[in-house]
Amino acid sequence: MTQTIPTGEPTSEQMVVSPAGNEDEATEEARPFFILYLEREEYAEELRRLAIWVEQLLLPVYGGEVSSSSPWCPRWYDHREAIAYLHGLWLAWQERTGPQAELSDPANWHQSFLWPTMEALRNPNGPFAGCKPGLHRHKERPEVEQDDFLFG
């Protein structure tokens, strides 16, 4: 059975809101939101679509061998940093390989997006440090002290 990899075409419900949050400044053209801004069901659906792309295209073509100097976590979706990197990579892939892409866009995607992202993810000190095939290692993030004057 062949499964189609989603292109990530945005739905009519998705729209871009300006950083200030003004809908009147939103562009008419719908674009996907960055995954870390999504909530609950939208986040879960976008993560599911990202996982299809990662596991059916990215890893089979660009995954390479896993080693201590080039780790990959089999539970990459449990690393928010990895999700952010991979979602950005996927959005760039959609833009650079879709119907509006220029002839040189796929080459630019490899050079400007793919290799820097994979190097960051698979760095021995990166988000998958300590993870191995069959072993996910949860990492403690720095504690942040909240001060009333910052977060009112």
N, C-alpha and C positions, 0 to 999 in steps of 0.2 A: 504494500500500500504506500503510495507516494503522498507525502504531506507538503502542502504549499507553505513556503516561508512568507509571513506577512510582510507587505511592503511598508507598513506603517503609515499609510495614507490616513490623514486625520479625519475624524468624523465631523459631521455638521455641528455637533454640540461643542466641539473644541474651538476656542478662540483665544487670541493673544490679548492679554490685558497689559497695559503699560505698567512699568515698575511702580508707579504711584497708585495703581489699582483702578484707574479711571477707564470704565468700559467705553466711554465716548472717544477715547484715544486708541481703542483697539483697532487693529488692522482688519480689513474685510476678509483677507485671506486667512483661512484656518490653518493653524500649525500645531503640532503636538506640544504639549507641555513637557517640561523636564520632569522626570519621574519622581524626584524628591519633593516636588510640590503637589503631587497627587495624594489623595486620601483614600483609604479603605478599598472599596470595590474598584475604583479607577486605578489605584496603585497596583492592586492584585492583577487586574487584567493587563496592564502595561508590562508588569513583570513577567506574566505568562507569555506575552508576545515577544518580549526581549529574550526569554529563555529559549524559545523556539529558534530565534536567530542565532543565539550564542551556541546552542547545542547542535544545530543542524547545518550551520554555515561557518561561523567563526572558528569553532574548535576543530571540526574536521579539516578545514583548509589551512588555518593559521595557528593551530594549537601547539604544534611542536611537542617535543618530548618533555615530560615533567622530570625535574631533577631538583636537588637542593639549591642549585644556582639559578633555577628557573621554575619556581613552584607554581602550582595551580591547585586551588581548593575544589574538591568535588562538590562542595556545597557553597559555591561562589555566591549564590543568592542570599546567603546568610551574612555577607559582608557588605554593609551599606556603601562603603567606599568603592568597592568593586562594582556594585550596581550603578553608582553614579558615573564611574568611568565608562562602563560598558554601554550604558544608555546614551551617553554623549557620543560614543563611537558609532552606535547604531543609528542615531539621528544623522550624523555626518554621512554614514554609508547610504542612507536613504536619499539624502540630498545629492550625493556625488555619483550615484548609480541609477537614479530614477530617470523618468522620461525627459526631464528638463536638463539633465546633466550634459556638460560639454564633453567633447571627446577625451580631453586630458584629465577630467575629474577623477576617474578611477585611480590613475597613477598618483594624483595629488592626495587622494584619500589614503593610499598606502603610505606615502612619505610623511604627510602632515598629521595624520590621525592614527592609523593602525599601529605603526611601529612605536611611536612615543607612548601610546596607551598600553600596549603589550609590555613594553619595557618597564613602565611604572607598576603595572599589576604584578608582573612576574619577577620583580626585583627581590633578591633575598631578604630585604628589609621592608618589602611592600606589604600590602594587605593580606597576602597569603603566606607570610612568613610563619613557619611552624606547621603549616598544613601539608598533608601528603595524600597520595591516593588512599582512599578509605579512612582518612583521619582529618576531621575539621577541628581547628583550634580556635576557640573564642578568644578575642583580644579585648582586654579592658582598655577603654578610652580614658583620656585625661578627665579628671573631675573638674567641673566648672562651678565656682562659687558665684551665686547670684546676689547681686547687690541691688537694693531697692532703687537707687538713683539710676541704674542702668535699665532696669526692666520694669520700673514704676508700678 
